[in-house]
Amino acid sequence: MTQSKFDNWTEIDLSAIQHNIRMIEHHAGIPVMAVIKANGYGHGSITVARAALAAGSPFLAVARYHEARELRRHGIDAPVLVLGRVSADEISEAVALQIRATLFDPEQIRLYSDVLADNQQRLLVHAKFDTGMGRLGVGTAEALPLLKAIMDAPTLELEGIYSHLARADELGISVTKEQMERFSSIVQEARQAGICPQQIHLSNSAGAWFYPQLPDCTMVRGGIAIYGLNPSEKTPLPNGFRPALSWKTNIVSIKTVQRGQAISYGGKYIVQKEHERIAVISVGYADGFRRVNGNRVLIDGKKLPVIGTVCMDQCMVPLDDEIQAEVGDEVVLIGRQGDQEISAANVARTWGTINYEVVCGIGQRVKRYYPENGIEL
Ligand SMILES: *Cc1c(COP(=O)(O)O)cnc(C)c1O
């Protein structure tokens, strides 16, 4: 077995992301704004952004201003929307870099107008409405006043309006339909007042796949599904979507230990057999591999338990006699090996969370490797 280049790495299939984007676009009937916040859900925001744009995404979305700036720094000049708050001291630069800001509070109009008073160019904004998520955005009653105030602000240009679905990843929930109706009525009200923004978007991945799109909408915002992962256990994507990410490490040591030997911090696992082969693998909680019981990994095409306490940089796996393994062998944390698979959802179940948090939480120390083009980040 050849020694792999890295200790601990993800392999990201960019063509899978492109394929998933095309699937969503085809199904929804409108283009996909690629949501690449949080380092592209752990997949690497720059490479994912480039792949998404090449697959036809007309727009990118991030959560924080600095994530948008990072895209510009890498020469990505496609439209980018910041879904979160852009602060007053970032706003002049946002105008220069043509980074779109979300306007979710009338107070931002005054704040931004003060900063931009002498600016030649206008700030492109997408107004955000709270139709039932209870997060950012003004309610239905304040929607039209907000839109009018934006139209009246000489330093702002209304490019888009949007809202966010709270429960599209559950089926048969009336809330989603109600949110769609509220959003639709805001769009109609705006139209009647002569306000017709270029971009109108509502659906996240689950909304894009499991609900029909409102005829007014020009894009869906695709996050989890573009990475080939299910919005929830209750709303699995159909066959044809391809998970883009595998997470791997390798065996750095194998030794045979005697009965009674304690393994790892706290001595929580004690060897019961006369002797047992223990593999040390190169992943720990500093890589985002959680310090909980019940972790499993694939070695020699078999699903094996991690035993003892997960350390910062390593953890241990006992190897039964029938397991063929040697130092340098590949260990799969997420992905396939032989006919076995551990999905991000499997890991999420062990960790008591959702697949979103699993992939976002893969640590900065973990290499991102793109086999198609040989890029490593
Ligand atoms: C994160 C986010 C999305 C993407 O959601 P997915 O469920 O991953 O598709 C869309 N819109 C907003 C406002 C978000 O914050």
The ligand as a MOL file (V3000), in Angstrom:
LIG
                    3D

  0  0  0     0  0            999 V3000
M  V30 BEGIN CTAB
M  V30 COUNTS 15 15 0 0 0
M  V30 BEGIN ATOM
M  V30 1 C -27.7150 28.8020 4.3890 0
M  V30 2 C -28.8040 29.4630 3.6640 0
M  V30 3 C -29.3460 28.8950 2.5070 0
M  V30 4 C -28.9770 27.5100 2.0220 0
M  V30 5 O -29.7590 26.5420 2.7030 0
M  V30 6 P -29.6800 24.9960 2.3130 0
M  V30 7 O -30.6750 24.3600 3.1940 0
M  V30 8 O -28.2900 24.5600 2.6360 0
M  V30 9 O -29.9890 24.8880 0.8690 0
M  V30 10 C -30.2700 29.6230 1.7900 0
M  V30 11 N -30.6700 30.8360 2.2150 0
M  V30 12 C -30.2100 31.4010 3.3380 0
M  V30 13 C -30.7040 32.7400 3.7440 0
M  V30 14 C -29.2780 30.7330 4.1190 0
M  V30 15 O -28.8290 31.2860 5.2430 0
M  V30 END ATOM
M  V30 BEGIN BOND
M  V30 1 1 1 2
M  V30 2 1 2 3
M  V30 3 2 2 14
M  V30 4 1 3 4
M  V30 5 2 3 10
M  V30 6 1 4 5
M  V30 7 1 5 6
M  V30 8 2 6 7
M  V30 9 1 6 8
M  V30 10 1 6 9
M  V30 11 1 10 11
M  V30 12 2 11 12
M  V30 13 1 12 13
M  V30 14 1 12 14
M  V30 15 1 14 15
M  V30 END BOND
M  V30 END CTAB
M  END
